[in-house]
Amino acid sequence: MIKTGEQHTAALRDGRTILIDGARVEDGTRHPAFARLVQSVGGLYDFVAAPDNRELMTYATPSGERANRIWELPTSLDELVRRRHALEAWGSLHAGFLGRAPDHVASCIAGMYMGLDVFEAYDGARARALADYYAYARDNDLYLTYVIINPQADRSKPASQQKDAFLTAAVVDQDAEGITVRGAKMLATGGVVANEVFVTCIQPLQPGDEPYALSFAIPMNAKGLSLLSRKSYEAASPSVFDNPLGSRFDENDAVLHFDDVKVPWDRVFVFKSLEMCQKQFHATPAHVYQNYQAMVRLSVKVRFLLGIARRTAEVNGVLGFPQVRETLGQLAAEAGMVDALVAAMEAKGRFHNGYYVPDRHTLYAAQTLTQQLYPKIITALRELAGGGLIMLPSSVQDFANPEIAALIERTQQSPAASAIERVKFFKLAWDAVGSEFASRHQQYEMFYAGATFVTKGHSFRTYDWDAAAALVNTMLGSYELADEVNPSQAAA
């Protein structure tokens, strides 16, 4: 099914438990903390459903039905690139600021399905559950979020040694119908607008942590499931003009708490297996495929930020300054590097069970470098803008007062824009680089893939060290001490 924004919005009115600002939300689709986000997500689905976008955004499933390309399983480089074009088109609607848009976790589940043989070797029933769930999520075009890390608490101890045995979500019971889960997981980014949540653990678990070694999917309105939302930047941004990004694209983050939530066996993919919790990501294409999507999204976001950079120089009348062109040239080179890395991971891809997946090391190289690059880009934008980012009218209401509006007209001058255009642009720029919403995004881009030592570890693990060593050995083998000196000289 290719669903519309209206259909997705209606599905969110399912009685789920969302907790924010000391109260339970009755209807997240109308609440001031989430309503514009709901509209933005609805716009994504309307874009897919538009007849003119049918070839770009959908593909034919084995049954002949059309499905959203986020669920596609490419069997060639051309198909992978075609899917990327769809992801880029979707990402352009939010300029890359929806880090957990529906295409992210869909990529994870699709990647696991590509490695179905790993699940079959582990447990045939769990493999069937995964295969059936992939088809169900694809055919219903579900928006999935995930919670794959544990509450921080005492990070020096594994989950089983925390003061509260059920701080982290764990199995508390099981029967013929399924398992019962109690505890908490992080971070359900986009959870308030998702249909279902994929629950597992990507962090290494220790012996004794078996009750926490789970992988399953449930609806967001499951009985006993609560979403504990962080502060809403959308609620703090009543005006789109004043906060054009935070007012519409605050995807929200939430802690999920499981109060004895029942999960049927046909939704359980891993059960009490430390080894399989890791294998589901790294022995299948899942980790690569989901993070490839993230890099495609980030490439769109970087492109947007470069547009902010150039427009800043134009509005301030400094585009001709050599030092400004140098800064923009450096930014352009770095944006080109991100685009090139995405293209390289595609071109260097490999086949896995007949599916074509991006190159692992190029992906991890890209993640390692962009974790460092994103804050650098933000700093460059701040330097280009100077005080223009913060010396702006207090709110859109200033324009409603003729006297204040006249002062704005005099003080917000630009050789390339009217006063209103200048204010409008710098409000957008501030929301991208300096607002509370922007600060959350800097933190997000630096850590969504894990701490820097994690991504660097992936890069170390997947690099072709044998090829590098072979070059060194070849060079070392090309000359000998005896070629330069005779034995008596060598002994001396």
C-alpha positions, 0 to 999 in steps of 0.5 A: 500500500502506498499510503497518504499523509492523511492515512498516516496521521489517522493511524497515529490516533491509536491511544498510545501513551505519550508523556510530556510536561507532566501530563499524558497527551490525548492526541499527539497529532493535535498537540502543540508539541507534535502537530507540525511534525505530524504534518511534515511526516504526512507531507513525506507520504503525500510526496510518495503517493503523488502520481508524478512521483510513482517511478521515483519513489515506488517499486514493484514488489514480487507480487506486482504491487507498488511499494515505497522504495525505502523497503527495496532490496537492490539486486544491482548497482543501478537499483541501489542508485535509483533507491538513493535518488528516492531517499535524496528526494525525500530528504530534500523535503526536510533538508536532512533534519529528520534523522529518523525519518521512515527510511532509516529503520526501514533500511535496517529491517530490509538489511536484516531480511537480506541476511535471512540466512543468518537468522535461519542458522540461529532459529527457523521460527525467529527467521520466519517471524522476521521475514513475515514482519518485513513483508508486513511492514513493507506492504503497510508502509509502516513508519518504524523507529527503534530503541537499540541502546540501554539507559546510561545509569552506571556505564561501568557495569553491564545491564545485569549488574545495574542496581535495578535489574529492570532498568533496561528492558528485559524478559520477565516472563514467557509462555506459549503466546510470547514474551513479557518485557519490563524496563526501559530503552533509548532513544525512540527518535521520531517515536511520537509519529511512528507506527511501530518500534523495533526493540533490540540492543546494538551495544555489546552485552556480557555473559549474564545479560541474556534476559536483555538480549532481545529483538522484537517489534511492537505497535506504539500503542501496545498495552503497557508501553509509554513514551517519555518525551524530552522537551519539545522544541516545536512547542517552544517555536510557535512561529514558523517564521521565527523557527522554520526548522524547529517548528516543523522538523523537531522529530522528538526523542523519547525514552520508552518504558515497558510495563510488562508489555506482551510481545507475541512470538511472531514479533520476536526475532532474537530471544536471549542470544548475546551472539545473535544480537550482534550478528543481526546487525553485523553478520547481515547487511543491516548495519551497513544499509541503515547507515548508508541511508543516514549518509545519504540523508547527511549529504542532503543536509550538508548541501543545505548548509552550504546553501546557507553559507553562500547565501550568508555571504551574499546577504552580507555583501562579502561574497567577493572577499578572497577570505570568504571565497576561501572559506566557501571553497573549503566547505565546497570541497568537504561537501564534495567529499561527502557526496564522493564517499556516498558514490564510492560506497555504492560503486565499491559495493558487493553482493550478499545473498543476491542483493547489492549492498554498499561497501562497509569500509567506505561507509565507516570511513564516511561516518568517522570523517563526518562526525568530525566534519559536522561541527566544523561546518557549523563553526564555519557558518557562525564565522561567516555570519557573525552578529547577523545571526543573533541581532534579529527582531525578537519575533514575527510580532515586531512586524505587526507594529508599524513603528518597530517595522520601520526601525527593522527596515532601517537597521536590517539592511542588505545589498542583496535582500530587503529587510524582511528577506534578510530577517527571514533568512537569518532566522532560518540560518540561526535555526540551522546552526545556533538555536536549541534545535540546532544544538540538538542536531549537532549532538545528534550528528556527532553521536547517532552512529555511536561515540567516535571510538565506535565508528573508528573501531568499525573503520579499523575492523573493516579496512583492508590491512592485508593489502596495505601490509602487502605493499609494505612487504613488497617494497621491503622485499625489493632491496637487501642490505647485501645489495649495498655492502659486502659481508665484511662491511655489513659485519662492521 
